[in-house]
């Protein structure tokens, strides 16, 4: 299983763009990169997933370079409600089989007014 | 849809007691998993299941048993509770049949304290 490394914490201000980078040097060919968000006292919530290049949804963008050894979650114009822990996961999308999805330590993002 | 439900929300046990944490999902997901999260820490995978009758160990399986007799339910049993098992337990499920990828849906958690 590919191990992920993220910054332990980050600070930002409302209205700024926040970029959280995750390192996954041992990513396998079949691995996808998935990001989750977790608020205190709640279960994690899926944000975005990608395999290569760029993926964008209504919440965030995910940038993945060609070598796929890292990825960057981009949150545009954060607000106080984006204060949470963000987890990067690397794992295989195995249809009809599943597989282990291992969480790392996550990045605690604090958004200030 | 109720999504993923967990019961109880809170539980206090004495050392040596056993209990079962319940998890159910109504999304017809084949894949289900259990994580624990200690204070200030990330989630650690305990056990997971890729379908009824099939379970496998995660990162920290010792002291826990699981079974999967139906698609909907995935109970987690603590055999003999220890203070080190004080944690918040999250159950999750995901669709592995129609492009759901690695999007897991998490329950609200069970907060367990072992005295």
Boltz contact constraints between the chains, C-beta under 6 A:
constraints:
  - contact:
      token1: [A, 32]
      token2: [B, 102]
      max_distance: 6.0
  - contact:
      token1: [A, 34]
      token2: [B, 102]
      max_distance: 6.0
  - contact:
      token1: [A, 43]
      token2: [B, 90]
      max_distance: 6.0
  - contact:
      token1: [A, 43]
      token2: [B, 106]
      max_distance: 6.0
  - contact:
      token1: [A, 43]
      token2: [B, 107]
      max_distance: 6.0
  - contact:
      token1: [A, 43]
      token2: [B, 109]
      max_distance: 6.0
  - contact:
      token1: [A, 44]
      token2: [B, 106]
      max_distance: 6.0
  - contact:
      token1: [A, 46]
      token2: [B, 103]
      max_distance: 6.0
  - contact:
      token1: [A, 49]
      token2: [B, 101]
      max_distance: 6.0
  - contact:
      token1: [A, 49]
      token2: [B, 102]
      max_distance: 6.0
  - contact:
      token1: [A, 91]
      token2: [B, 102]
      max_distance: 6.0
  - contact:
      token1: [A, 93]
      token2: [B, 101]
      max_distance: 6.0
  - contact:
      token1: [A, 93]
      token2: [B, 102]
      max_distance: 6.0
  - contact:
      token1: [A, 95]
      token2: [B, 96]
      max_distance: 6.0
  - contact:
      token1: [A, 96]
      token2: [B, 96]
      max_distance: 6.0
  - contact:
      token1: [A, 96]
      token2: [B, 97]
      max_distance: 6.0
  - contact:
      token1: [A, 97]
      token2: [B, 50]
      max_distance: 6.0
  - contact:
      token1: [A, 98]
      token2: [B, 31]
      max_distance: 6.0
  - contact:
      token1: [A, 98]
      token2: [B, 50]
      max_distance: 6.0
  - contact:
      token1: [A, 98]
      token2: [B, 96]
      max_distance: 6.0
  - contact:
      token1: [A, 101]
      token2: [B, 102]
      max_distance: 6.0
  - contact:
      token1: [A, 102]
      token2: [B, 45]
      max_distance: 6.0
  - contact:
      token1: [A, 103]
      token2: [B, 42]
      max_distance: 6.0
  - contact:
      token1: [A, 103]
      token2: [B, 43]
      max_distance: 6.0
  - contact:
      token1: [A, 104]
      token2: [B, 42]
      max_distance: 6.0
  - contact:
      token1: [A, 105]
      token2: [B, 42]
      max_distance: 6.0
  - contact:
      token1: [A, 106]
      token2: [B, 42]
      max_distance: 6.0
